[in-house]
Every structure is written in structure tokens, then in C-alpha cells.
Amino acid sequence: MINRKTVNIFQLILLFASLLSGKSSLAQINGSLFMNTTNFYAQINNPSYFRTDKATAFSVAGFAGLSFVNQGNFKISEAITLNYAGNPVIDFTHFYENSKEENIIRQDVTVPVLYAGLPLNDGYFHFYYNENVTVVSGIRKEALAFLSNGNLLVEYHNFSSEEIRLSGLGYREFAFGYAKPLNDLLNVGLRAKLLFGSAQADTRSWDYGVEASADGDSVTLIAGGTGQLMLPLPFNLRADNSILSVDTDGAFQKYLNAYQNPGFAFDLGFNYSKGDQHFFSAALRDLGAIWFRNQSFNVAQDESLVFTGFDLVSAIRYPEEGEFDNPGELVRIIKEDIRDVYQPVVSEAKYLYWMPVKSVLHYHYQYSSRHLLGVTSQMAFQRRNFRSVFTFSAQQKWLNFSVFENVNLLGINGVTLGGGFQYEGEYAQVFVATDNLVAIYHPAANKTFSLNFGICFLLNHKKEVNEDNLKPERGKVSPYLPFYEHKK
């Protein structure tokens, strides 16, 4: 029987909340799922989670679902609108009118292609193969002003886009993990992962500028920045090693066959239970790197052009005159000069890409056999960036069905209300979870939302006996003591 003695967890909540100083958020999965140690997405995100019923669990692509996260400080509908024909178009003017000083959007997709978990000795073995894609981009308001106005305003004689950020990574992971109890209170888990980079792009200090001369007779066009780039597609280069084009034939197949850029990482985690009431877990994930060595390049740009306009004096002569210049040729030459300013140059390179380290802290309190209250903090660290999401959860259980609700604090810039359910029958586990219920109706009109869902099949699943699945009997208890016959 659960003891309902009042427990003060306020200090624990403050400890979690003190870790939430990030400007933007990053959820690995919905925080409420960590209240269910049997959930196979929770097991993927914390290697110490495992089944205690000795069942074998597995799932494959098409059933395993996906995890999708969209996070930003602007709505997609502010940047992409519908034209008169009802087709989506990028509207820089509308975007600029609603823009922030820095506009950031991040999207993460994880697709479990194969998952398997089975009891082994005194513990539990896990294997999974995931495909992962993450893209982050950021552009400042000054650059949007230039794009929306077309020409600089009078007061903007000098213009700088400041840093334009782009970071993208596509990779697959093959994970092998083992979890086991150390004693009646503590479980630990360790997982090793083989990584293969499929695509990667990263810019640093990338900016564009326009500087007007003092006399106003010319402007200087400036472009600069460095970065790294890896695509599983062949590049066609010019003589100066700038990119002319990319051969996109069979791009998807080439992406799936990209195994030339290996990496390694490991995850570790633990969970601690005190009685039937208190449960605490923690995990660190993706401690490792990918070595990009095939189709990988350093990218650099540091060019400028003093543009004085078009000299059309010779173009207005008669073609028969010796000093005549074709106006089309004059325009072509100027276009080539301007293009060279904005054309990055690449050089083959090998480099390590350090994975963003992810962490999760979770605590839940079982108020009764059917009610749980939980708090979860998820974070990611990469270079100088820090992202976090904090979740308050409540869960109600009845037989094999669980319903949960959550309130999510996204760094310091937003609050969302989410929910979901999990059903675990004799042969399968099904779950759906989101951190923004409103976004289901109109995701493009929401800055941040996530969706996690999947189906996991179960073999040799024997349900544990508990007070919920015991049926009450109507018989009476005899007041007489039983008679024992003592045999000689």
C-alpha cells in the first residue's frame, strides 16, 4: 500500500529550474515519457531504463514512429505565406514586420529504424538503429531589412547582416546497451554507439555587407566567413575551387549509403528508487564525435567588390562604330564580378565533429497506485550554446492505460501545454505524446512543438499482478479457525 505522507519536493524543483538559463529550447523526447520505464523511447534516451517483466520488445520502421521537434522564436507562418493562388511562398516583407533582433529556428527528426530489447542474465540488452537529422538556422533583423526593402534606406548607407548561422547534421547510429540492477534501489546502464555521418554543414562568422563611399559614387560589396561542409554528393568545381554545381541525381540513395564517415559515442545513466514513492533518474548521451573524412570540405569566403555602376557610354553608340560594346555583354561582366564576391571556395579537409552532449534529469512521486507527479529537465550543450526544456508532468494510470499531461518551460521564452497516452497490452505497447496540444490544429502558427509516437511489439509478456487487475470476490470469510490434523 502506498504511503500518502506529504513530501516536500520544492527544493528538488528549484534545483532543476536553476539549470534553465538557455535562450532556446531542446527536447529530446516528451518529458512525461520518463515516468514510464517500460516506454522504449525512454529506454533509448536513458540506458538504465529496462523492463522488469522479462518480456522481449522489438519494433521496426513504420511502426516505431518518430520524434519530431520544431523550436524557434518565430512562427513558420510569419515567413511562409500563401499567395493569391493558394501556393506557399516566402514573404520577406511579412517576415521582417514580425521579426526579432535574431530569428532562430531549429528542427530535429529522429526515426527509429529498428529497436530490440531482451532480458539477458540478470539485466536487459538493448539494440537500436536510428536515423537522425537536425538543422539550426539564424538570421538577424538587419539582413531581413535588406531582403525585404530590396535597396537600402537613406539612413542605411552602410549595411552589415552580422552573423548568419546555419548548422545541420544528418547521421545514423547503431547502439548496443546493457542495463542491470546493482541492488534493490539502484539500476545502471551503459551504451556504446557506432555513428556514421551522412551530411553536415556549419558556418562561422558568416556575414554580408555594403559600404557606401563618402562621395556616394560607389559602394563596396563584402562577403566573408568560414565553415565546414560534407555532402554525400559529387561537387562540380570551377578553376578557383568555388562550387559550380552539385550533382543531385540519386541523392536519397547516396544519403542512405553514406558510411564513409565513422564515429563513436557512448551513453550512461542510472535510476534510483526509494520505496514505492520516489523515483529519480539521470543520463548523459552522445559523448563522442564523428570523423568526417570523405566528401568533406573547409569552406571560406573573403571577397569584396567596389561597384561604380555601369558605364553605358559605349553601349549607346551604333553597332558599326569601333568603340561600341554590347550592353548585354557589359551586364554579364558585372554579374560575373558580383557573383565572385558571394561564391565560397572549398578545399578538401578531414575534421572531427563533436556531438552535442545531451542530459536528462527526472524525478517523479507516486502519490497513489494510479497517480504520479513528475519533473524533468532536458539539456543540450554544443560549443557556447546551451539549450534546455523543463517539464512538469502528471500521470493517471488505470489497468494498462496511462494518460499524462505536461506543462513545459522552454528556456526563458515560452510555456506550452501538452499531453499524451500510453497503452500496453499483452502483445504491444502504443504511445503518443506532444508538448503543445494547440499545435496539432495549426503547427505552422506555433513557435515550438514536438511530437513523439510509436508502437513496440512484445513477446513472452506476462502481466504483473497488482491491485488494479485483481477482481474483487463476493464470498464471505469464515469466523472459525481452520482445523489442522497433526500427523504422527
PyMOL commands that set and color helices and strands:
alter all, ss='L'
color gray80, all
select helices_A, chain A and resi 10-17+31-35+40-45+76-79+92-97+141-149+251-256+314-316+327-341+437-440+443-445
alter helices_A, ss='H'
color red, helices_A
select strands_A, chain A and resi 56-60+66-72+80-82+88-90+102-120+123-140+158-160+165-181+186-212+219-230+235-237+243-246+262-274+278-292+296-307+345-348+351-354+357-366+371-382+385-398+401-409+415-424+428-434+449-459
alter strands_A, ss='S'
color yellow, strands_A
deselect
rebuild
show_as cartoon
